[in-house]
Amino acid sequence: MKSPRPDPAEATQDGRLADNIVYFARTLRKAGMRVGPASVKDAIEAVLAAGIGSRDDFYWTLHAVLVSRHEDHPVFDEAFRLFWKSRELIEKMLAMFSPVALDTSEKQKPRAAETRVSQAMFEGHQKNQPAKEIPEIEVDARFTFSGNEVLRGKDFAQMNAAELAEAKQAIAALRLPFDMVRTRRFRADAQGRRIDPRAMMRSAARTGGALILPKFRSAREVHPPLVVLADISGSMSQYTRIFLHFLHALTEKRRRVHAFVFGTRLTNLTRQMRHRDPDAALAESSATVKDWSGGTRIGDTLTEFNRLWSRRVLGQGAVVLLITDGLERDEIAGLSEEMERLHKSCRRLIWLNPLLRFDGFEARARGVKAMLPHVDEFRPVHNLEALADLCASLDQRPAASVDPRRWLRAGDRHAA
């Protein structure tokens, strides 16, 4: 019997397997993944060594070689589904050429990274298409949206590679407000209202006490510490990379920014985020974190943070940004107490939840119900507009639209 494993000579000479793997790697590179020639060579050798027993075996053989970052998994998964002609793609192509009735069913939301991969795959085909002659039509655009406005309101999970690059540039250009808090320390101020006796004595000592001039001081104002707790579990994987870029932008513009990520454990990324190059900072963060795209243990994570880090970083009116969907994996026993302790330890606790992008969102999950009473603001964080609103509101009083009590009252009415 012939062995099920392909012969290397057949694969390299007569077969097209190596060429297809090279074209597949180019698609991944165009979609934003870091795939170099060495990785392509290793992928071909790995397939020849492991063979193609099934579709899953082929999938995980390429995945083990070509995917080096956790955030690249959705891109690879969508590219493999489209490039290697899955059953869903064949059904869609047949449906396009079949005379069937219009589909009135509700359309499913596009998958994560689907737009990026499809554009990367059919880029060459689109370039070879003849240019279409578009007639000149005068349009009154006073009440339309520009491309920049469309990008600001687009969900991060549905952006293609070019749009993600523009979004990262927009995040780097975000302006943080000039929010200041008054401390118990003082600084020399000629317009101050308090007498500074030590400065007066030092000045008088220079003249031998012959001349004593009044010196004044005022309370010192500083930027409050900004502490970010970001969820990197599987349910938040579509937004993980853009969140890390947001954390890097905050760290670059503020002195006291402390970045923590959590899934099943808590990891401090403050030192890694201080790297000036965002790609290097994200690479170091990816190597440090061990629980990417896993489960979520919000209660255990908050317990560890309150016990080990609360007294170190939550001082001088700190502001805490909690980025999670609130979908707790374990039991919620103790979650409410830990949220209450965190709330009392900081000046302002802001919960950023990407699930608020849905108009019909309701606070039904047990984790959401346990956490919501102990936050000051409840905001969405799924697009550039939400991030800009967050930055603009740090030095303002919270608006009624982000008051968590309105979600609690809605949940109580639904339960009744």
C-alpha positions as CSV (number, residue, x, y, z in Angstrom):
1,M,0.0,0.0,0.0
2,K,1.1,3.5,-0.7
3,S,1.9,5.6,2.3
4,P,-0.7,8.4,3.1
5,R,2.2,10.9,3.5
6,P,3.1,12.7,0.4
7,D,6.5,12.1,-1.1
8,P,8.7,15.2,-0.9
9,A,9.8,14.8,-4.5
10,E,6.2,14.8,-5.7
11,A,5.3,17.7,-3.5
12,T,8.2,19.9,-4.8
13,Q,8.3,18.9,-8.5
14,D,4.9,17.7,-9.8
15,G,2.6,19.0,-7.0
16,R,1.5,22.5,-6.3
17,L,1.4,22.2,-2.5
18,A,4.5,24.3,-1.9
19,D,3.3,27.0,-4.3
20,N,-0.1,27.2,-2.6
21,I,1.6,27.5,0.8
22,V,3.7,30.4,-0.5
23,Y,0.6,32.1,-1.9
24,F,-1.2,31.5,1.4
25,A,1.7,33.1,3.3
26,R,1.6,36.2,1.0
27,T,-2.1,36.5,1.8
28,L,-1.3,36.4,5.6
29,R,1.4,39.0,5.1
30,K,-1.0,41.4,3.2
31,A,-3.6,40.9,6.0
32,G,-1.2,42.2,8.6
33,M,0.6,39.2,9.9
34,R,4.4,38.9,10.3
35,V,5.3,36.0,8.0
36,G,8.8,36.0,6.5
37,P,10.6,33.8,4.0
38,A,12.0,31.6,6.8
39,S,8.5,31.0,8.2
40,V,7.3,30.0,4.8
41,K,10.2,27.5,4.3
42,D,9.5,26.0,7.8
43,A,5.8,25.7,7.0
44,I,6.5,23.7,3.8
45,E,9.0,21.4,5.6
46,A,6.5,20.9,8.4
47,V,3.7,19.9,6.0
48,L,6.0,17.5,4.1
49,A,7.1,16.0,7.4
50,A,3.7,15.7,9.1
51,G,1.7,14.9,6.0
52,I,-2.0,15.8,5.3
53,G,-4.1,13.4,7.2
54,S,-7.1,15.6,7.6
55,R,-8.1,19.2,7.3
56,D,-7.6,19.8,11.0
57,D,-4.1,18.3,10.9
58,F,-3.2,20.6,8.0
59,Y,-4.7,23.6,9.8
60,W,-2.7,23.1,13.0
61,T,0.5,22.2,11.2
62,L,0.4,25.6,9.4
63,H,-0.8,27.4,12.6
64,A,2.0,26.1,14.7
65,V,4.6,27.6,12.3
66,L,3.0,30.7,10.9
67,V,1.2,32.1,14.0
68,S,3.6,33.6,16.5
69,R,1.3,36.2,18.2
70,H,-2.0,35.5,19.9
71,E,-3.8,38.4,18.3
72,D,-3.0,36.9,14.8
73,H,-5.2,33.8,15.4
74,P,-8.5,35.3,14.0
75,V,-6.7,36.5,10.9
76,F,-5.1,33.1,10.3
77,D,-8.4,31.3,10.9
78,E,-10.3,33.4,8.5
79,A,-7.6,33.2,5.8
80,F,-7.4,29.4,6.1
81,R,-11.2,29.2,5.8
82,L,-11.2,31.3,2.6
83,F,-8.0,30.3,0.9
84,W,-8.3,26.5,1.2
85,K,-11.8,26.5,-0.2
86,S,-14.0,25.5,2.7
87,R,-17.5,24.2,2.2
88,E,-19.0,27.6,3.2
89,L,-17.1,29.4,0.4
90,I,-18.3,26.9,-2.3
91,E,-21.9,27.2,-1.1
92,K,-21.6,31.0,-1.3
93,M,-20.2,30.8,-4.9
94,L,-23.0,28.4,-6.0
95,A,-25.6,30.7,-4.4
96,M,-24.3,33.7,-6.4
97,F,-24.9,32.0,-9.8
98,S,-28.1,30.2,-8.9
99,P,-31.5,31.8,-9.7
100,V,-33.0,31.7,-6.2
101,A,-35.4,34.0,-4.4
102,L,-34.1,36.9,-2.4
103,D,-32.9,36.0,1.1
104,T,-35.0,37.9,3.6
105,S,-33.4,36.3,6.6
106,E,-31.4,38.4,9.0
107,K,-27.8,38.8,7.9
108,Q,-25.1,37.5,10.2
109,K,-22.5,39.9,11.5
110,P,-19.1,39.6,9.6
111,R,-16.5,37.5,11.3
112,A,-13.5,39.0,12.9
113,A,-10.7,39.8,10.4
114,E,-13.0,38.7,7.5
115,T,-12.7,42.0,5.6
116,R,-8.9,42.2,6.0
117,V,-8.3,38.6,4.7
118,S,-10.8,39.0,1.7
119,Q,-9.1,42.2,0.6
120,A,-5.6,40.6,0.9
121,M,-6.7,37.6,-1.1
122,F,-8.4,39.3,-4.0
123,E,-6.0,42.3,-4.2
124,G,-4.4,41.1,-7.4
125,H,-7.7,40.2,-9.0
126,Q,-9.1,43.7,-8.3
127,K,-6.0,45.3,-9.8
128,N,-6.4,43.4,-13.0
129,Q,-10.0,44.5,-13.4
130,P,-10.5,47.3,-16.0
131,A,-11.3,50.6,-14.5
132,K,-15.0,51.4,-14.6
133,E,-16.2,54.6,-16.1
134,I,-18.2,56.4,-13.5
135,P,-20.4,59.2,-14.8
136,E,-20.0,62.6,-13.2
137,I,-22.9,63.2,-10.9
138,E,-23.3,66.3,-8.8
139,V,-24.1,65.4,-5.2
140,D,-25.0,67.6,-2.4
141,A,-22.8,66.3,0.4
142,R,-23.7,68.7,3.1
143,F,-25.6,66.0,5.1
144,T,-23.3,63.1,4.4
145,F,-20.4,61.6,6.3
146,S,-16.7,61.8,5.3
147,G,-14.4,58.8,5.3
148,N,-12.9,60.0,8.6
149,E,-16.3,60.0,10.2
150,V,-17.1,56.5,9.0
151,L,-13.8,55.3,10.4
152,R,-14.5,56.9,13.8
153,G,-17.8,55.0,14.1
154,K,-16.6,51.6,12.7
155,D,-16.2,48.7,15.0
156,F,-12.5,47.6,15.6
157,A,-13.4,44.0,15.0
158,Q,-14.7,44.8,11.4
159,M,-11.8,46.9,10.2
160,N,-9.5,45.8,7.5
161,A,-5.7,46.1,7.6
162,A,-5.5,49.6,6.2
163,E,-8.3,50.9,8.5
164,L,-6.6,49.3,11.5
165,A,-3.4,51.2,10.6
166,E,-5.3,54.5,10.3
167,A,-7.0,53.7,13.7
168,K,-3.7,53.2,15.4
169,Q,-2.5,56.6,14.0
170,A,-5.7,58.2,15.3
171,I,-5.2,56.6,18.7
172,A,-1.6,57.9,18.9
173,A,-3.0,61.4,18.1
174,L,-5.6,61.4,20.8
175,R,-5.4,64.4,23.1
176,L,-5.7,63.6,26.8
177,P,-7.4,66.3,28.9
178,F,-5.5,68.6,31.3
179,D,-7.0,67.0,34.4
180,M,-5.2,67.9,37.6
181,V,-5.6,67.1,41.2
182,R,-4.4,69.1,44.2
183,T,-1.9,67.4,46.5
184,R,-0.8,68.1,50.1
185,R,2.7,69.2,48.9
186,F,3.5,72.8,48.0
187,R,5.5,74.7,45.4
188,A,6.9,78.2,45.3
189,D,4.3,80.6,43.9
190,A,4.6,84.4,43.9
191,Q,0.8,84.6,43.6
192,G,0.1,82.1,46.3
193,R,-2.0,82.8,49.4
194,R,0.2,80.9,51.9
195,I,3.3,82.3,53.6
196,D,6.4,80.1,53.0
197,P,8.5,80.6,56.2
198,R,11.3,78.3,55.1
199,A,11.8,80.2,51.9
200,M,11.7,83.5,53.8
201,M,14.5,82.2,56.2
202,R,16.6,81.0,53.3
203,S,16.3,84.3,51.6
204,A,17.1,86.3,54.8
205,A,20.2,84.1,55.4
206,R,21.7,85.3,52.2
207,T,21.7,88.9,53.4
208,G,22.6,88.1,57.0
209,G,19.1,88.8,58.2
210,A,19.1,92.5,57.2
211,L,16.3,92.1,54.8
212,I,13.4,89.7,55.2
213,L,11.1,89.6,52.2
214,P,7.8,87.7,52.2
215,K,7.6,84.4,50.2
216,F,4.5,82.6,49.2
217,R,3.5,79.1,48.2
218,S,0.5,77.2,46.8
219,A,-0.6,73.6,46.7
220,R,1.0,71.5,44.0
221,E,-1.2,70.1,41.2
222,V,-0.3,67.0,39.3
223,H,-1.9,64.6,36.9
224,P,-3.6,61.8,38.8
225,P,-2.3,58.3,38.3
226,L,-4.1,56.4,35.5
227,V,-4.5,52.6,36.2
228,V,-5.8,50.4,33.3
229,L,-7.1,46.8,33.9
230,A,-7.7,45.2,30.5
231,D,-9.3,41.9,29.9
232,I,-7.5,39.7,27.3
233,S,-9.7,36.6,27.5
234,G,-11.1,34.8,24.5
235,S,-14.3,36.9,24.4
236,M,-12.2,40.1,24.2
237,S,-9.6,38.8,21.7
238,Q,-11.1,40.8,18.8
239,Y,-10.2,44.1,20.6
240,T,-7.0,43.0,22.5
241,R,-4.4,44.4,20.0
242,I,-6.1,47.8,19.6
243,F,-6.5,48.0,23.4
244,L,-2.7,47.5,23.8
245,H,-2.1,50.4,21.3
246,F,-4.4,52.5,23.4
247,L,-2.5,51.6,26.5
248,H,0.8,52.5,24.8
249,A,-0.6,55.9,23.7
250,L,-1.6,56.6,27.3
251,T,1.8,55.6,28.7
252,E,3.6,57.7,26.1
253,K,1.6,60.9,27.1
254,R,1.2,60.5,30.8
255,R,3.9,60.0,33.4
256,R,2.1,57.8,35.9
257,V,0.2,55.2,33.9
258,H,0.0,51.6,35.2
259,A,-1.1,48.9,32.7
260,F,-2.4,45.5,33.8
261,V,-3.9,42.8,31.8
262,F,-5.8,39.8,33.0
263,G,-7.4,36.6,31.8
264,T,-7.0,33.8,34.3
265,R,-4.2,35.7,36.0
266,L,-3.0,39.2,36.5
267,T,0.1,40.5,34.6
268,N,1.7,43.9,35.0
269,L,2.8,45.4,31.7
270,T,3.8,48.9,32.9
271,R,7.5,48.4,32.2
272,Q,6.8,46.8,28.7
273,M,4.5,49.7,27.7
274,R,7.2,52.3,28.4
275,H,9.0,51.3,25.2
276,R,8.9,54.1,22.7
277,D,8.3,51.8,19.7
278,P,4.7,50.4,19.8
279,D,5.6,47.3,17.9
280,A,8.4,46.5,20.3
281,A,6.2,47.2,23.3
282,L,3.5,44.9,22.0
283,A,6.1,42.2,21.2
284,E,7.5,42.3,24.7
285,S,3.9,42.3,26.2
286,S,3.0,39.2,24.1
287,A,6.1,37.4,25.4
288,T,5.3,38.3,29.0
289,V,1.6,37.4,29.1
290,K,0.9,33.6,29.4
291,D,-2.9,33.5,29.4
292,W,-3.9,35.1,26.1
293,S,-7.4,34.3,24.8
294,G,-8.2,32.0,27.7
295,G,-10.9,32.1,30.3
296,T,-11.9,35.0,32.6
297,R,-11.5,35.1,36.3
298,I,-12.4,38.7,37.2
299,G,-13.0,38.0,40.9
300,D,-9.6,36.3,41.5
301,T,-7.9,39.0,39.4
302,L,-9.4,41.9,41.4
303,T,-8.5,40.1,44.7
304,E,-4.9,39.8,43.6
305,F,-4.8,43.5,42.5
306,N,-6.4,44.8,45.7
307,R,-4.0,42.7,47.8
308,L,-0.7,43.3,45.9
309,W,-1.0,46.5,43.9
310,S,-3.8,48.7,45.3
311,R,-1.6,50.5,47.8
312,R,1.2,51.0,45.3
313,V,-0.6,52.5,42.4
314,L,-3.9,53.9,43.7
315,G,-2.9,57.2,45.3
316,Q,-3.4,60.9,44.8
317,G,-6.8,60.6,43.2
318,A,-6.1,57.7,40.8
319,V,-8.5,57.0,38.0
320,V,-9.1,53.3,37.1
321,L,-10.1,52.2,33.6
322,L,-11.6,48.6,33.7
323,I,-11.8,47.2,30.2
324,T,-13.9,43.9,30.2
325,D,-17.2,42.5,29.1
326,G,-18.0,41.3,32.6
327,L,-18.6,37.6,31.5
328,E,-17.1,35.9,34.6
329,R,-16.0,32.3,34.1
330,D,-16.1,31.2,37.8
331,E,-18.6,31.8,40.5
332,I,-19.3,35.5,41.3
333,A,-19.0,35.0,45.1
334,G,-16.8,37.8,46.4
335,L,-16.8,39.7,43.1
336,S,-19.1,42.5,44.4
337,E,-16.9,42.9,47.5
338,E,-13.7,43.2,45.5
339,M,-15.3,45.7,43.2
340,E,-16.5,47.7,46.2
341,R,-13.0,47.7,47.6
342,L,-11.5,48.8,44.3
343,H,-14.1,51.6,44.0
344,K,-13.3,52.9,47.5
345,S,-9.6,52.9,46.7
346,C,-9.7,55.2,43.7
347,R,-11.2,58.6,42.9
348,R,-13.0,57.4,39.8
349,L,-13.8,53.9,38.4
350,I,-14.8,53.8,34.7
351,W,-15.9,50.5,33.2
352,L,-15.4,50.2,29.5
353,N,-17.5,47.4,28.0
354,P,-17.4,46.6,24.2
355,L,-20.8,44.8,24.6
356,L,-22.4,48.3,24.8
357,R,-22.1,48.5,21.0
358,F,-25.3,46.5,20.8
359,D,-28.4,48.6,21.1
360,G,-30.3,45.8,22.9
361,F,-27.7,45.2,25.6
362,E,-29.1,44.5,29.1
363,A,-27.4,43.9,32.4
364,R,-28.5,40.2,32.7
365,A,-25.2,38.4,33.2
366,R,-24.3,37.6,36.9
367,G,-20.9,39.2,36.6
368,V,-22.3,42.4,35.1
369,K,-25.0,42.7,37.9
370,A,-22.4,42.2,40.6
371,M,-19.9,44.8,39.2
372,L,-22.2,47.5,37.9
373,P,-23.3,49.0,41.3
374,H,-19.7,49.8,42.1
375,V,-18.6,51.9,39.1
376,D,-18.9,55.6,38.4
377,E,-19.3,55.4,34.6
378,F,-20.3,52.7,32.2
379,R,-19.0,53.3,28.6
380,P,-18.6,51.6,25.3
381,V,-15.1,51.1,23.9
382,H,-15.5,49.5,20.5
383,N,-14.5,52.3,18.1
384,L,-12.5,55.5,17.8
385,E,-15.4,57.7,18.7
386,A,-15.8,55.9,22.1
387,L,-12.1,56.3,22.9
388,A,-12.2,60.0,22.0
389,D,-15.2,60.5,24.2
390,L,-13.5,58.8,27.0
391,C,-10.3,61.0,26.8
392,A,-12.4,64.1,26.6
393,S,-14.4,63.2,29.7
394,L,-11.6,62.6,32.1
395,D,-11.6,66.2,33.3
396,Q,-15.4,66.6,33.3
397,R,-18.2,65.4,35.4
398,P,-19.8,62.2,34.1
399,A,-22.9,62.7,31.9
400,A,-26.2,61.1,32.6
401,S,-25.8,58.8,29.5
402,V,-23.0,56.9,31.2
403,D,-24.6,56.6,34.6
404,P,-24.6,52.9,35.6
405,R,-27.8,53.4,37.5
406,R,-29.8,53.6,34.3
407,W,-28.7,50.1,33.4
408,L,-29.5,48.8,36.8
409,R,-33.0,50.3,36.7
410,A,-33.5,48.8,33.2
411,G,-32.4,45.4,34.6
412,D,-34.8,45.7,37.5
413,R,-37.7,46.5,35.3
414,H,-37.0,43.5,33.1
415,A,-36.8,41.2,36.1
416,A,-40.1,42.5,37.4
